[in-house]
Amino acid sequence: MILLSVENVTKHFGPEPVLDGVSFEIRPGDKAGLVGPNGAGKSTLLRIVAGQVDADSGRIVKHQSASLAFLEQHPDFTPGATLWDEAKTALASLIALQHEAEELAHQIAAADDAERMRLSVRFDRVQHELEIRDAYHLDRKIEQVLDGLGFARAGYHQPVDQLSGGQQNRLLLAKLLLAEPDLMLLDEPSNHLDIEATQWLESFLAESRQAVLLVSHDRYFLDKVTNRTLELFHGTVDSYTGNFSAYWRQKAERVEVERRAFEKQQEYIEKAEDYIRRNIYGQKSTQAQDRRKKLERIERVDPPRAIQAPPMGFTPASRTGDIVIRVEGLAKSYDRPLFQDLSFDVLRGERWGILGPNGTGKTTLLRCLVDEERPTAGRVILGSGVKIGYYDQRLSGVDDDLEVVEAVRPPKKEFNIQQRRDILARFGLTGDIVFQQVRSLSGGERGKAALAQLAAQDANVLILDEPTNHLDLWSRDALEQAINKFDGTVIMVSHDRYFLNRAADHVLVVEPHRFRVVEGNYDTYLHLTRNATSATNGRSSAQSNAAPDKSSNAASGEKRKRKFPYRKVADLEKEIFDRETRIEQLHQEMASPEALRDGDRVRTLQQELTAQQTALPKLYEHWEEASELN
């Protein structure tokens, strides 16, 4: 069954087509990610599929029994409705089915035999539909979605017109998820979500039975949700099997094959044209004319469908002291505390990623580090030779009123126009665009201009606040490579987990009332946290069964005391990694034919495996304690 067929769709917004013969199909179970460079027409294509924009030509064919819903960007809520009431309107079809089932039951009770048979068939169909769609637990469905998207239960009865813009967008998403259409069209659904809500949405979409056509710049999200990737480039769509990471690998392989085929044909054409040029008027003119005819009939191989990213790169860093930044007891409060008693050292060459829920003060922390914000308590000490370059997510460092080529000029630096154009080209800004005013640029172009200005500062410490905002997937990849090649020190706030995985070697997790430092990337943090949570839940369950009347220190408000001797968090993480690696090795050794033929060997391996597995839960508990109290 084909839910949706897009057939040769075209769309122009000027002389050049944005969409130029787009064709693809969506089937039940497809979770398709639609990717492409900024300006490729992804949102336009979604709106054409949703029926909100007309195509110039081509067809959108939807299965007659399939329902389709598009994530709206502009709320149109019932005046005076509460958050709960508005969410419940998405279940109107299910509520109508419930009423129909009740009405059919009354009619069956009063009907004669012949009519009862007809009504019973309809009643059974309605009941089956209600059971499939879990229609007898509507309140639970609403709670599950609202909780998952970060709505507090205390706010369920808040009027919708009092919600913030971000909350209203989350409510639109909640209504779409509750409606359960056969095909969901989602344009950047993780916007306005913090990491916890994004993780919930990933799981919800991956486990749902609905098909999905999804546009997102969140590569981690695409990896978790999608099983197919559609690449929109130069007005057409190519299809790839698998999630974003699988697409990225296949794309590189496909481009390499296309490049070899193209170059091979170009080499043949050049030799043939050279032969024709040398012999067309000589003794071998017959052979030359024959080759010309063959050349005219040849089917030309297209150039490789490669999406070019700007090379990006930062100036080699001058040397600093070993300790680049020392933070001691840092705190910041406005009407409430954002963070407090924050202490850590950043060493030369390290790349720190900072993450945490919205409102925990991540940007404020960066502003304290660059001395644009005064802390409530504590201090920031810069090491010797430190020169900081700061990328502000508001992009206030590039003056809107200046031409781009002037806006990137650092103060007090001799930097001629060719040097400025060279550094702009390094970040993907070339041609006449460099003579436009900054205010005329798109968000992605302004972000690149700000990165170029940062690179021109010759800083040896880069402090970046959401540097991937507005960048397409290829520019993000280029920025990650530039950061990894940079020989200075980097501190970056980002909600882009894929970016943190590739660019960070330390993660500072800022949470309400505490913080923790993890040596590793986002996946390291996630792995340690999940295992620590599992170990803690198991331990709590056992303690609850053994002593149900014993109150916890947390509940009584007492400060947590150390249960384990002091150890560095990094040492604990290394031991956890070593033990988990050894457990994997033991499983492999026990499955080997040599071990299976040796009973004593199997018993020895099993004893070691048991010992390693027994030690891990306490190590996770020790790591959690050290992360909180060190």
C-alpha positions in Angstrom: 0.0 0.0 0.0 1.3 3.4 -0.9 0.2 6.2 1.5 1.5 9.0 -0.6 2.9 9.4 -4.1 4.7 12.6 -5.2 5.0 12.6 -9.0 7.2 15.0 -10.9 6.4 18.0 -8.8 7.9 21.4 -9.9 7.8 24.8 -8.2 9.3 28.2 -9.2 9.8 31.3 -7.1 11.8 33.0 -9.8 13.5 32.1 -13.1 15.2 29.0 -11.5 13.1 26.1 -10.2 13.2 25.3 -6.5 11.6 21.9 -7.2 12.3 20.4 -10.6 10.7 17.0 -11.0 10.5 15.7 -7.4 9.2 12.2 -7.2 9.0 9.7 -4.3 6.6 7.4 -2.4 5.8 7.0 1.3 4.5 3.6 2.5 3.2 2.5 5.9 6.0 2.2 8.4 8.3 4.7 6.6 10.0 7.1 8.9 11.6 9.3 6.2 14.0 12.2 6.9 14.0 14.9 4.3 17.4 16.5 4.2 19.1 19.1 1.9 21.1 22.3 2.1 19.5 25.5 3.3 17.3 26.9 0.6 16.8 23.6 -1.2 13.0 23.7 -0.8 12.4 21.2 2.0 9.7 23.3 3.8 8.1 24.2 0.5 7.9 20.6 -0.5 6.3 19.7 2.8 3.7 22.4 2.4 2.9 21.3 -1.1 2.4 17.7 0.2 0.2 19.1 2.9 -1.9 21.0 0.4 -1.0 24.5 1.7 1.0 25.5 -1.3 0.2 24.7 -5.0 2.8 23.1 -7.2 3.4 24.5 -10.6 3.1 21.0 -12.1 3.1 17.4 -11.1 0.8 15.4 -8.8 0.4 14.6 -5.1 -1.6 11.3 -4.8 -2.8 10.3 -1.4 -4.4 6.9 -0.7 -8.1 7.4 -0.4 -8.3 5.8 3.1 -5.1 7.5 4.5 -5.2 10.5 6.8 -2.4 13.1 6.7 -1.6 15.9 9.1 1.0 18.7 8.9 2.6 20.3 12.0 1.3 23.8 11.9 3.5 26.8 12.8 0.7 29.3 13.6 -1.7 28.4 16.5 -5.4 28.7 16.0 -6.8 27.6 19.3 -10.4 27.8 20.7 -10.7 31.1 22.6 -10.9 30.6 26.4 -9.9 26.9 26.1 -7.5 25.4 28.6 -4.3 23.5 27.7 -6.1 20.2 28.5 -9.3 21.1 26.6 -7.3 22.1 23.5 -5.2 18.9 23.6 -8.4 16.9 23.9 -9.8 18.4 20.6 -7.3 16.3 18.8 -9.2 13.2 19.9 -12.5 14.4 18.5 -12.8 11.5 16.1 -12.2 8.9 18.8 -14.7 10.6 21.1 -17.2 10.5 18.2 -16.6 6.8 17.8 -17.2 6.2 21.5 -20.6 8.0 21.2 -21.4 6.0 18.1 -20.6 2.8 19.9 -23.0 3.8 22.8 -25.7 4.7 20.3 -25.3 1.4 18.4 -25.6 -0.5 21.7 -28.9 1.3 22.4 -30.2 0.6 18.9 -29.2 -3.1 19.1 -31.2 -3.5 22.3 -34.4 -2.2 20.7 -33.9 -3.7 17.2 -35.6 -6.8 15.6 -33.5 -9.8 14.6 -32.7 -8.7 11.0 -31.8 -5.1 12.0 -29.9 -6.4 15.0 -27.6 -8.4 12.7 -26.7 -5.4 10.6 -26.2 -3.1 13.6 -24.0 -5.8 15.3 -21.6 -5.9 12.3 -21.2 -2.1 12.5 -20.9 -2.3 16.3 -18.1 -4.9 16.1 -16.2 -2.7 13.6 -16.4 0.3 15.8 -15.3 -1.6 18.8 -12.4 -3.0 16.9 -11.3 0.5 15.9 -11.7 1.7 19.5 -9.5 -1.1 20.8 -6.8 -0.6 18.2 -6.6 3.1 19.0 -6.7 2.6 22.7 -9.8 4.8 22.9 -10.8 3.7 26.4 -7.8 5.5 28.1 -8.0 8.9 26.5 -7.0 10.8 29.6 -3.9 8.6 30.0 -3.0 9.3 26.3 -3.3 13.1 26.8 -1.2 12.9 30.0 1.5 10.8 28.3 1.9 13.3 25.5 1.7 16.5 27.5 4.1 15.1 30.2 6.5 13.9 27.5 6.6 17.4 25.8 7.4 19.1 29.1 4.1 20.4 30.3 3.7 20.5 34.1 0.5 18.9 35.3 -0.1 22.0 37.5 -0.6 23.9 34.2 -3.1 21.6 32.5 -5.9 24.0 33.2 -4.0 27.1 32.2 -5.8 29.1 29.4 -4.1 28.6 26.0 -3.9 32.4 25.4 -1.6 32.6 28.5 0.9 30.2 27.0 4.3 31.4 25.7 5.0 31.1 22.0 7.2 28.1 22.6 4.5 26.4 24.7 1.9 27.0 22.0 4.1 25.4 19.4 4.6 22.4 21.8 0.8 22.2 22.1 0.4 22.1 18.3 2.8 19.2 18.3 0.9 17.5 21.1 -2.3 17.7 19.1 -0.7 16.3 16.0 0.7 13.3 18.0 -2.6 12.7 19.7 -4.5 12.8 16.4 -2.5 9.8 15.1 -2.8 10.4 11.4 -1.5 7.7 9.0 1.2 10.1 7.8 2.7 12.9 9.9 4.5 15.8 8.2 6.9 17.4 10.7 9.0 20.5 10.0 11.6 20.9 12.7 9.5 19.3 15.5 12.2 19.4 18.1 12.3 23.3 18.0 11.2 24.7 21.3 12.0 21.4 23.1 14.7 20.8 25.7 16.8 17.7 25.5 14.6 15.6 27.8 11.5 16.4 25.8 13.4 15.7 22.5 14.5 12.3 23.8 10.8 11.5 24.6 9.7 12.6 21.2 12.4 10.5 19.5 11.1 7.4 21.4 7.5 8.2 20.7 8.0 8.6 16.9 10.3 5.6 16.6 7.8 3.3 18.3 4.6 4.7 16.7 2.8 2.9 13.9 2.3 6.1 11.9 4.5 6.9 8.9 6.5 10.1 9.2 8.0 12.6 6.7 10.4 14.7 8.8 12.5 17.8 8.2 15.1 18.4 10.9 18.6 19.8 11.4 19.0 17.6 14.5 21.1 14.7 13.2 20.9 12.8 16.5 17.1 13.1 16.3 17.1 11.9 12.6 19.3 8.9 13.6 16.9 7.8 16.4 13.7 8.3 14.4 14.2 7.6 10.7 14.6 4.4 8.7 14.9 6.1 5.3 16.4 9.4 4.0 15.3 11.5 1.1 17.9 14.0 -0.1 16.5 17.1 -1.8 19.2 18.8 -3.9 19.1 20.8 -7.2 15.3 20.4 -7.3 15.2 16.6 -7.3 15.1 13.8 -4.6 17.4 10.8 -4.2 16.3 8.1 -1.8 18.6 6.3 0.6 18.0 3.3 3.0 18.5 3.9 6.7 18.9 6.8 9.1 21.0 9.9 8.8 24.3 8.3 9.6 23.6 5.5 7.1 22.7 8.1 4.5 25.9 10.0 5.2 28.0 6.9 4.6 26.0 5.8 1.5 26.2 9.4 0.1 30.0 9.5 0.3 30.2 6.1 -1.4 27.7 7.0 -4.1 29.4 10.3 -4.9 32.8 8.5 -5.2 31.3 6.0 -7.7 29.7 8.9 -9.6 33.0 10.8 -9.6 35.0 7.9 -11.0 32.4 7.3 -13.7 32.3 11.0 -14.6 36.1 11.4 -14.7 36.5 8.2 -16.7 34.1 9.5 -19.3 35.6 12.9 -19.3 39.0 11.4 -19.9 37.6 9.3 -22.9 35.9 12.5 -24.3 39.1 14.6 -24.0 41.1 11.9 -25.8 38.5 11.5 -28.5 38.2 15.3 -29.0 42.0 15.6 -29.2 42.1 12.8 -31.8 39.4 14.5 -33.9 41.2 17.9 -33.6 44.5 16.4 -34.8 43.1 14.3 -37.7 39.9 15.8 -39.0 41.7 17.3 -42.0 44.4 14.8 -42.4 44.8 11.3 -43.8 42.7 9.8 -40.9 39.8 12.1 -41.5 37.4 9.2 -42.0 38.3 7.7 -38.6 38.1 11.2 -37.0 34.6 11.7 -38.4 33.6 8.3 -37.2 34.8 9.2 -33.7 32.9 12.5 -33.8 29.7 10.7 -34.6 30.2 8.2 -31.8 30.9 11.2 -29.5 27.7 12.9 -30.5 25.7 9.7 -29.7 27.3 9.0 -26.3 25.1 9.4 -23.3 26.8 11.9 -21.1 27.4 11.0 -17.4 26.2 13.7 -15.0 28.8 15.3 -12.7 28.7 13.7 -9.2 25.7 14.9 -7.1 28.0 16.3 -4.4 26.8 18.8 -1.8 29.8 21.1 -1.2 30.4 22.4 2.3 32.6 25.4 3.1 36.1 24.3 4.1 36.0 26.3 7.4 39.0 26.6 9.6 40.5 28.7 12.5 43.8 30.4 12.7 46.5 28.3 14.5 46.4 29.1 18.2 49.2 30.7 20.1 50.3 28.8 23.3 48.6 29.4 26.6 49.4 28.2 30.1 48.4 24.6 31.1 45.3 25.9 32.9 43.3 28.0 30.5 40.3 28.9 32.7 39.8 28.3 36.3 36.3 28.7 37.8 36.0 28.9 41.6 32.7 28.8 43.4 30.8 30.6 40.7 27.2 31.6 41.2 24.6 33.7 39.4 21.1 34.7 40.5 18.5 37.0 39.2 15.0 36.5 40.8 16.2 32.9 41.4 19.5 31.1 41.4 20.6 30.0 38.0 23.7 28.1 39.2 25.8 28.1 42.3 29.1 26.8 43.7 30.4 26.0 40.2 34.1 25.0 40.1 36.2 23.5 37.4 39.4 23.8 35.4 39.7 23.9 31.6 43.1 22.7 30.4 44.9 23.7 27.2 43.7 21.9 24.2 40.5 20.6 25.8 37.1 20.9 24.1 34.2 21.4 26.6 30.6 21.1 25.7 28.0 22.5 28.1 24.5 21.2 28.1 21.5 21.3 30.4 17.7 22.1 30.5 16.4 25.5 29.3 16.7 28.1 32.0 19.7 26.7 33.9 22.0 29.6 32.9 24.3 28.1 30.2 24.5 31.3 28.2 24.9 33.3 31.4 27.8 31.1 32.4 29.5 31.8 29.1 28.9 35.6 29.5 30.6 35.3 33.0 33.6 33.6 31.4 34.1 36.4 28.9 33.4 39.1 31.5 30.2 40.3 29.9 28.2 39.4 33.0 29.2 39.9 36.7 28.7 36.7 38.8 26.8 36.9 42.1 29.6 35.0 43.8 32.9 33.3 42.9 35.4 34.2 40.3 36.8 33.3 36.8 40.6 33.2 36.5 42.2 33.3 33.0 45.5 31.5 32.4 48.6 33.1 31.0 48.5 34.1 27.3 44.8 33.6 26.9 43.0 35.4 24.1 39.3 34.7 24.0 37.1 34.8 20.9 33.4 34.8 21.7 30.6 33.7 19.3 27.3 35.1 20.6 24.2 33.2 19.5 22.4 36.5 19.0 25.2 37.3 16.4 25.5 40.8 17.9 29.3 40.7 17.0 28.5 41.5 13.4 27.1 45.0 12.8 23.8 44.9 10.8 24.6 48.2 9.2 28.0 47.3 7.7 28.8 45.4 4.6 29.8 41.8 5.3 33.4 42.4 4.2 33.6 45.3 6.7 31.8 43.5 9.5 34.4 40.8 9.8 37.3 43.1 10.3 38.6 42.8 13.8 39.4 46.0 15.7 43.0 47.1 15.8 44.1 44.6 13.2 45.6 45.2 9.8 43.4 43.2 7.6 43.1 44.1 3.9 40.1 43.5 1.8 41.5 40.4 0.0 42.4 38.8 3.4 38.8 39.5 4.5 37.3 38.0 1.3 39.6 34.9 1.7 38.4 34.3 5.3 34.7 34.8 4.3 35.2 32.3 1.4 36.6 29.9 3.9 33.2 30.0 5.7 31.1 29.8 2.5 30.5 33.5 1.7 31.7 34.4 -1.8 30.8 36.7 -4.7 28.6 39.8 -4.4 27.1 38.6 -1.1 30.2 40.0 0.7 29.3 43.5 -0.3 25.7 43.3 1.0 24.7 44.7 4.4 24.7 42.1 7.2 21.0 42.8 7.9 20.1 41.5 4.4 21.7 38.0 5.0 19.7 34.9 5.9 20.2 33.4 9.4 22.7 30.8 8.0 24.7 33.4 6.2 24.9 35.7 9.2 26.1 32.7 11.3 28.8 32.1 8.8 29.8 35.8 8.8 30.1 35.6 12.6 32.2 32.5 12.5 34.5 34.2 9.9 34.8 37.2 12.2 35.7 34.9 15.0 38.4 33.2 12.9 39.8 36.6 12.0 40.4 37.4 15.7 43.4 35.0 16.1 42.0 33.8 19.4 43.5 30.8 21.2 40.3 30.1 23.2 37.0 29.9 21.4 33.8 30.3 23.5 30.8 29.4 21.3 27.1 29.9 22.2 25.0 27.6 20.0 27.3 27.9 17.0 25.3 25.4 14.9 22.1 27.5 14.9 21.0 28.3 11.4 23.7 26.1 9.8 22.7 23.3 7.5 23.9 19.7 8.0 26.9 20.1 5.7 28.1 23.4 7.3 27.7 21.7 10.8 30.0 18.9 9.7 32.5 21.4 8.4 32.4 23.3 11.7 33.0 20.1 13.7 36.0 19.3 11.6 37.4 22.8 12.0 37.0 22.6 15.8 38.7 19.2 15.9 41.6 20.6 13.9 41.9 23.7 16.0 44.9 23.5 18.3 43.6 25.9 20.9 40.9 25.4 23.6 37.1 25.4 23.0 34.1 25.8 25.3 30.7 25.5 23.6 27.1 25.6 24.6 24.9 23.5 22.2 21.7 21.7 22.1 23.0 19.7 19.1 23.9 16.3 20.6 25.5 15.1 17.4 27.7 18.1 17.4 28.7 17.5 21.0 29.5 13.9 20.2 31.9 14.8 17.5 33.4 18.0 18.8 33.6 17.7 22.7 35.9 15.7 24.8 34.4 17.0 28.1 30.8 17.6 29.0 29.7 20.0 31.7 26.1 19.2 32.6 24.4 22.1 34.3 21.2 21.0 36.1 19.0 22.7 38.7 20.9 22.8 42.0 23.9 20.8 40.8 26.4 20.2 38.0 28.6 17.4 36.9 31.7 17.0 34.6 32.1 14.0 32.4 35.3 13.2 30.5 34.0 12.2 27.1 31.2 13.2 24.7 27.4 13.3 25.0 27.1 9.5 24.4 29.5 8.9 27.3 27.4 11.1 29.6 24.2 9.4 28.4 25.7 5.9 28.9 26.9 6.7 32.4 23.7 8.4 33.5 21.4 5.6 32.2 23.5 2.9 33.9 23.8 4.9 37.1 20.0 5.4 37.1 19.4 1.7 36.5 21.7 0.7 39.3 20.1 3.3 41.6 16.6 2.2 40.8 17.5 -1.4 41.4 19.1 -0.5 44.7 16.2 1.7 45.8 13.8 -1.1 45.0 15.7 -3.5 47.1 16.0 -1.1 50.0 12.3 -0.3 49.8 11.4 -4.0 50.1 13.8 -4.5 52.9 12.9 -1.4 54.9 9.7 0.3 53.7 9.5 2.7 56.7 13.0 4.2 56.5 13.0 7.8 55.3 15.7 9.1 53.0 18.2 11.9 53.6 16.8 13.8 50.6 13.3 13.6 51.9 14.3 15.0 55.3 16.3 17.8 53.7 19.7 16.5 55.0 22.8 17.1 52.9 24.0 13.9 51.3 27.0 12.3 53.0 29.7 10.3 51.3 29.2 6.6 51.3 32.4 5.9 49.3 36.0 7.2 49.7 37.0 10.2 47.5 37.9 9.3 43.9 38.2 11.4 40.8 35.3 11.2 38.5 37.6 10.6 35.6 39.2 7.6 37.4 35.8 6.1 38.0 34.7 6.6 34.4 37.9 4.8 33.2 37.3 1.9 35.6 33.7 1.6 34.4 34.8 1.6 30.8 37.6 -1.0 31.5 35.2 -3.3 33.3 32.5 -3.1 30.6 35.1 -3.8 28.0 36.3 -6.8 29.9 32.7 -8.1 30.3 32.3 -7.9 26.5 35.6 -9.8 26.1 34.4 -12.5 28.6 31.2 -13.1 26.7 33.2 -13.5 23.5 35.7 -15.9 25.1 32.9 -18.0 26.7 31.3 -18.4 23.2 34.5 -19.6 21.5 34.8 -23.3 20.6 38.1 -23.6 22.6 36.4 -22.5 25.8 33.3 -24.6 25.2 35.5 -27.8 25.1 37.2 -26.9 28.4 34.9 -27.1 31.4 37.4 -25.6 33.8 38.0 -22.7 31.5 34.3 -22.0 31.3 34.0 -22.0 35.1 36.9 -19.7 35.5 35.5 -17.2 32.9 32.0 -17.4 34.5 33.5 -16.6 37.9 35.3 -13.6 36.5 32.2 -12.5 34.6 30.1 -12.6 37.8 32.7 -10.6 39.7 32.9 -7.9 37.0 29.1 -7.7 36.8 28.8 -7.5 40.6 31.3 -4.7 40.8 29.6 -2.4 38.2 26.5 -1.3 40.1 28.6 0.0 43.0 30.9 1.7 40.6 27.9 3.5 39.0 26.7 4.5 42.5 30.2 5.7 43.4 30.4 7.7 40.1 27.0 9.3 40.7 28.1 10.3 44.2 31.5 11.7 43.0 29.7 13.6 40.2 27.5 15.3 42.8 29.9 15.9 45.7 33.4 16.2 44.3 
